[in-house]
Amino acid sequence: MPVALILSSHVAGSGVGGGLQAALLTRLGFRTALVPTVLFGRHPGLGPPGGGAVSDAVFAGQVEGLLASGLPDRADLVITGYFATAGQVEAAAGLLDHVAARRPQARLLVDPILGDEDRGLYVSEAVADALPRALVPRAGLLAPNAWELERLTGMRIGDAASALAAARSLARPVLVSSVPAGADTGVLWADAKDAWMATHPRLERAPKGTGDLLAALFAARLADGEPPAGALESSVRTLAATLAHGPEDLLDAPPATGGSAGSPDAAVTVKGL
């Protein structure tokens, strides 16, 4: 059974963040371990969430206990997502270093959650400074949205070509969501040699958690042995099919887990760049 470690948010009443990723990866056959950065009752975008951030001391203690369990030495995938404090980011960097040293074949996916086009920066400036400094250089794969990629690189993104230039400036594989593509929206995957773009119809209002779902789907496909281009197509097809159900909460419409191509009915176009 493959092992996935997730360092991100736990939101009890909303299918977002680390909780959504843990649920998905469990359905896909992973042994999952979620180290929460916040404990909320619902997504903050819906109103007062209840709960609060996990303290730096408690978060670091969770990481220490996880290391003592030996599970990171068996990790196939590590996903980092939402962080509430810079101290949490530093503790996560230590875990990534441990996994990289003990389990070099593990995939280290960093989703540099900073904000989005609609809301701008929605983490503290301390977190926004710590993420590019401590986690981006340790990533085997980065998964920002287009707004976050602009902030990481200082490059304006208005289409696939500018997204590709920005992604390649980071000198590591990058999966970029919310790339402008006319009436559609795109997901770009790029490394130093190859690049592919998957587009699907833009939704007027997407549910919270779509980026979390995409990152977990793509990572799971890679762990299953799919090449990046195939993992991009299958994960975006599955995402588009899930969104077509129109759920307010992504856990209300569990994404398809069978087959490597996702839903054949999803309106997704994939092309090389």
Order of alpha helices (4+ residues) and beta strands (2+ residues): beta-alpha-beta-beta-alpha-beta-alpha-beta-beta-beta-alpha-beta-alpha-alpha-beta-beta-beta-alpha-alpha-beta
